[in-house]
């Protein structure tokens, strides 16, 4: 049984996508990041970067004590290796998947995240910052679009690379992007959106009934962290 510490964000959705696709039994442990639940001592022992998602595998392959994993990319790799699914075993196939997984966690996610912040949440609207991140998000979409030319999925068969990227394309309109401008991405996106496991994964998030608008208190929690706040953590 996997315990998944989760909130319905793009990074949280990555893990439910895998768990639903693989049919692994799991319990959902909500971590309301707007209410600061990610700073509780019990959670920090699992995720020292005070970010979700994180998992605890109560039945790791080595037969030892429960094993915790934080960082969404590391979680996807761990689950793929545990199950032998969605990650090729041959060297070249594995490289294809992992390099695109790392592309997402180092590029698409952070750049789209800054796009979200400056265009939607920042108290001061800075035109240069908004233009910078909208344009960089578009560049990354174009890279993905080129990669998907003549391919159903990013690295051959459906894999953790697709599961990592898809949730960050879901809010494309909020990122100032039109999928019509990226036809290969649009085809890929619609294919994944219609998968039964994707429908189930996103239904888990909707069941939490998170407010559509972020409160000012939640913004202070999410965007008010610094080195000093880390030093004050229990």
C-alpha positions in Angstrom: 0.0 0.0 0.0 1.3 3.5 -1.0 0.4 6.5 1.2 0.3 9.5 -1.1 0.6 13.0 0.4 -1.1 15.1 -2.2 -2.8 18.3 -3.2 -4.4 18.7 -6.7 -1.6 20.6 -8.4 0.3 19.6 -11.5 3.0 17.9 -9.5 0.4 16.1 -7.4 -1.5 14.9 -10.5 1.7 13.3 -11.8 1.6 10.7 -9.1 -2.1 9.9 -9.2 -1.7 9.4 -12.9 0.9 6.7 -12.3 -1.0 5.0 -9.5 -4.2 4.9 -11.4 -2.5 3.6 -14.6 -0.6 0.9 -12.7 -3.5 -0.1 -10.5 -1.5 0.2 -7.3 -3.5 0.4 -4.1 -3.0 3.7 -2.4 -4.4 6.0 0.3 -4.7 9.7 -0.4 -3.4 11.9 2.4 -4.5 15.5 1.6 -1.9 18.2 2.3 -3.6 21.6 2.1 -0.7 23.7 1.0 -2.8 26.9 1.2 -3.4 26.2 4.9 0.3 25.5 5.6 -0.1 21.8 6.3 3.2 21.1 4.4 5.0 22.6 7.4 3.8 20.1 10.0 6.6 18.1 11.6 5.2 14.7 10.6 5.2 15.8 6.9 8.7 17.4 7.1 10.1 14.0 8.1 8.8 12.7 4.8 9.4 15.7 2.6 12.2 18.0 4.0 11.7 20.5 1.3 8.1 21.1 2.6 6.6 20.4 -0.8 4.1 17.8 -1.9 3.7 15.3 -3.4 5.5 12.7 -1.3 4.9 9.0 -0.8 5.5 6.3 1.8 5.7 2.8 0.4 4.7 0.5 3.2 5.9 -2.6 1.2 9.2 -1.6 -0.5 10.9 -4.2 -2.7 13.7 -4.8 -0.2 11.2 -6.0 2.4 12.5 -3.4 4.9 10.8 -0.6 6.8 8.4 1.8 5.1 10.3 3.9 2.6 9.5 7.6 1.9 10.2 9.4 -1.3 9.8 13.2 -2.1 10.1 15.1 -5.3 7.6 14.2 -8.1 10.2 13.1 -10.6 11.9 10.9 -8.1 8.5 9.4 -7.1 7.7 8.6 -10.7 11.1 6.9 -11.2 10.7 4.9 -8.0 7.2 3.7 -8.8 8.3 2.8 -12.4 11.2 0.8 -11.1 9.1 -0.8 -8.4 6.4 -2.0 -10.8 8.5 -2.5 -13.9 6.0 -0.3 -15.9 6.1 2.9 -17.9 9.9 2.9 -18.0 11.8 0.8 -20.6 14.4 -1.6 -19.2 16.8 -1.4 -22.2 19.5 1.3 -21.9 18.4 3.4 -24.9 14.7 3.3 -24.1 15.4 4.3 -20.5 17.5 7.2 -21.6 14.8 8.5 -23.9 12.3 8.5 -21.1 14.5 9.8 -18.3 15.9 12.7 -20.3 12.3 14.0 -21.1 11.3 13.4 -17.5 14.3 15.6 -16.4 13.3 18.1 -19.1 10.0 18.5 -17.5 11.2 18.8 -13.9 14.0 21.3 -14.8 12.2 23.2 -17.5 8.5 22.9 -18.3 7.4 22.8 -14.7 9.6 25.6 -13.3 9.0 27.9 -16.2 5.2 27.3 -16.3 5.2 27.8 -12.6 6.8 31.2 -12.9 4.3 32.0 -15.6 1.5 31.2 -13.2 3.0 33.2 -10.5 3.7 36.5 -12.3 0.5 36.4 -14.5 -2.0 35.3 -11.8 -0.7 35.6 -8.3 1.9 38.4 -8.0 0.6 41.4 -6.2 2.5 43.6 -8.6 2.0 43.0 -12.4 5.4 43.2 -14.0 5.1 43.2 -17.8 8.7 42.1 -18.4 8.3 39.1 -16.1 5.0 38.1 -17.6 6.3 38.4 -21.1 9.5 36.5 -20.2 7.7 33.5 -18.8 4.8 33.4 -21.3 7.4 33.4 -24.1 9.6 30.7 -22.4 6.5 28.5 -21.9 5.7 28.9 -25.5 9.2 27.9 -26.5 9.0 24.8 -24.4 5.6 23.9 -25.9 7.3 24.2 -29.3 10.1 21.9 -28.2 7.5 19.4 -27.1 5.5 19.9 -30.3 8.6 19.1 -32.4 9.4 16.1 -30.3 5.8 14.7 -30.8 5.9 15.0 -34.6 5.3 11.5 -35.9 5.2 10.1 -32.3 2.1 9.1 -30.3 3.9 9.7 -27.0 7.1 11.5 -26.0 9.4 8.5 -25.8 7.7 5.6 -27.7 5.1 4.0 -25.5 3.2 5.9 -22.8 5.6 6.5 -20.0 6.4 8.5 -16.9 7.7 11.2 -19.3 4.1 11.8 -20.5 2.7 11.6 -17.0 5.2 14.3 -15.9 4.4 16.7 -18.7 0.7 16.3 -19.2 -0.4 18.0 -15.9 1.7 21.1 -16.8 -0.1 21.4 -20.1 -3.6 21.1 -18.6 -3.6 24.8 -17.5 -2.3 26.0 -20.9 -4.9 28.8 -21.2 -3.8 30.2 -17.8 -0.2 30.2 -19.3 -1.2 32.3 -22.3 -1.0 29.3 -24.7 -3.3 28.0 -27.4 -3.0 24.3 -28.2 -4.1 25.1 -31.8 -0.6 26.7 -32.2 1.0 23.3 -31.3 -1.0 20.6 -33.2 1.2 17.7 -32.1 0.9 18.7 -28.5 -2.9 19.1 -28.9 -3.2 15.6 -30.4 -1.1 14.1 -27.6 -2.9 16.1 -24.9 -6.3 14.9 -26.1 -5.1 11.3 -26.2 -4.0 11.4 -22.6 -7.0 13.4 -21.4 -9.3 10.6 -22.5 -7.5 7.7 -20.9 -9.6 6.2 -18.1 -6.8 6.4 -15.6 -6.4 10.1 -16.3 -10.2 10.6 -15.7 -9.9 8.7 -12.4 -6.8 10.6 -11.3 -8.3 14.0 -11.9 -11.6 13.0 -10.2 -9.6 12.3 -7.0 -8.4 15.9 -7.1 -11.8 17.4 -7.8 -13.3 15.5 -4.8 -11.2 17.7 -2.5 -13.2 20.7 -3.7 -10.3 23.2 -3.6 -11.5 26.8 -4.1 -10.9 28.1 -7.6 -9.5 31.4 -6.4 -6.5 31.5 -4.0 -7.1 33.4 -0.9 -4.7 36.2 0.3 -3.9 34.1 3.3 -2.9 31.2 1.1 -0.7 33.4 -1.0 1.1 34.5 2.1 1.7 30.9 3.0 2.8 29.8 -0.4 4.9 32.8 -1.5 6.1 34.1 1.8 8.8 31.5 2.5 12.5 32.3 3.0 15.7 30.9 4.5 14.4 32.2 7.9 11.1 30.4 7.7 13.0 27.1 7.0 15.3 27.8 10.0 12.1 28.2 12.2 10.6 24.9 11.1 10.2 22.3 13.8 
